Amino acid sequence: MPVIKSAAKALRRDKRRTLVNKKIKNNLKKTLKKVRQNPAKENLRQAASVLDRAAKNKIIHKNKANRLKSRLSSLAKRTKGKTPNKAQNKKNKKSKSKSKTK
């Protein structure tokens, strides 16, 4: 335990701030996971908002927030035209592997 009065006060303040930061980080992780599973426009907008707020409060660096937003938007663009049908993907993989062999 801290002996000095200001150190004890700083310890109490840091505990409060840690709890708030953990809540924001957990919310950020949940939102990012949701966007990666379903990169819809609304989910992407929500993730951008959460990332910007976390960067504003200096929980993550602003460049990291921008990098994640960029990666999520490119993921959304890539998955926009694709169908999530696993059977078609397996057929495509088999046909590609046969064409590669001599």
Residue pairs with C-beta under 8 A, 6 or more apart in sequence:
1 8
2 8
2 10
2 11
21 57
21 59
24 53
24 54
24 57
24 59
25 54
25 59
27 50
28 50
28 51
28 54
28 59
28 60
31 43
31 46
31 47
31 50
32 47
32 68
32 72
34 43
34 47
35 43
35 44
35 46
35 47
35 72
35 75
36 72
36 75
39 72
39 75
39 76
39 79
40 76
41 76
44 72
44 73
44 76
47 68
47 69
47 72
48 69
48 72
51 60
51 65
51 68
51 69
52 65
54 60
54 65
55 61
55 62
55 64
55 65
